[in-house]
């Protein structure tokens, strides 16, 4: 399985990566959960599971615990939407703060 992991958006408070599995027709969009030690380079909830699966992944990470209430979220989501063409199935996934974001942004994604 050939995978590539690219940063598709990097802002002051949000970083979004696309873990592309060339043979996947499903993408799982994972949002980082509430974590006092949150950093933009921290692993995202669900990422290890997606990496072991046959799916592609899009990972949203944030610099703090503001529940994805950043002005730059519009641009970050637009970057994610830009790489989602070609996927037949889109799943948004998260826990705690990440689950909130998965629900709140699911309409755009």
C-alpha positions in Angstrom: 0.0 0.0 0.0 1.6 3.3 -1.1 0.9 6.2 1.2 2.0 9.8 1.2 1.5 12.3 4.0 1.5 16.0 3.1 0.6 19.1 5.0 -2.2 20.7 3.0 -2.8 23.7 5.4 -0.6 25.3 8.0 -1.8 28.3 9.9 -1.1 30.0 13.2 -3.5 27.6 15.1 -4.5 24.9 12.7 -2.5 22.3 10.7 -4.1 19.8 8.3 -2.4 16.8 6.8 -3.5 14.5 4.1 -2.4 10.9 4.4 -3.1 9.7 0.8 -3.5 6.0 0.1 -3.5 5.8 -3.7 -5.9 2.8 -3.8 -8.5 4.2 -1.3 -12.0 5.3 -2.2 -12.7 6.3 1.5 -11.2 9.1 3.5 -11.5 9.4 7.2 -11.3 13.0 8.5 -9.9 13.0 12.1 -9.9 15.9 14.5 -7.6 16.2 17.5 -9.2 15.9 20.9 -9.0 18.1 24.0 -5.5 17.7 25.3 -3.7 20.1 27.7 -0.4 19.3 25.9 -1.8 19.9 22.4 0.6 21.1 19.7 0.4 21.3 16.0 2.7 18.4 15.5 0.9 16.1 18.0 -0.7 12.9 16.7 -4.4 13.2 16.0 -7.0 10.9 17.6 -7.8 8.1 15.2 -4.6 8.6 13.1 -2.9 5.3 14.1 -6.0 3.3 13.2 -6.4 5.0 9.9 -2.7 4.5 9.1 -3.2 0.7 9.6 -6.4 0.6 7.5 -6.9 0.8 3.7 -8.4 4.3 4.0 -6.9 7.7 3.3 -6.8 10.2 6.2 -7.2 13.9 6.7 -5.9 15.1 10.1 -6.9 18.3 11.7 -4.7 19.5 14.6 -4.9 22.6 16.6 -2.5 24.5 18.8 -4.8 24.8 21.8 -8.1 23.8 23.3 -10.4 26.4 21.7 -12.7 23.8 20.2 -11.8 24.7 16.7 -13.2 28.2 17.0 -10.4 29.8 15.0 -11.1 32.2 12.1 -8.7 30.2 10.0 -10.9 27.1 10.2 -12.7 28.2 7.0 -9.4 28.1 5.1 -8.3 24.8 6.7 -11.6 23.2 5.8 -11.4 24.5 2.2 -7.9 23.0 1.9 -9.4 19.6 3.1 -12.3 19.9 0.6 -9.8 20.6 -2.1 -8.1 17.2 -1.8 -11.3 15.2 -1.2 -12.3 14.9 -4.9 -12.3 11.3 -6.0 -13.3 9.8 -2.6 -16.6 7.9 -2.8 -17.0 7.9 1.0 -16.1 10.6 3.6 -16.2 9.9 7.3 -15.6 12.5 10.0 -14.2 11.2 13.3 -13.2 12.5 16.7 -13.6 12.3 20.4 -14.3 15.1 22.9 -13.4 18.4 21.3 -12.6 16.5 18.1 -16.1 15.0 18.0 -17.5 18.5 18.3 -15.4 19.6 15.3 -16.3 16.5 13.3 -20.0 17.3 13.8 -19.7 21.1 13.4 -17.8 20.9 10.2 -19.4 17.9 8.6 -21.7 19.9 6.4 -18.8 21.6 4.7 -16.7 18.4 4.5 
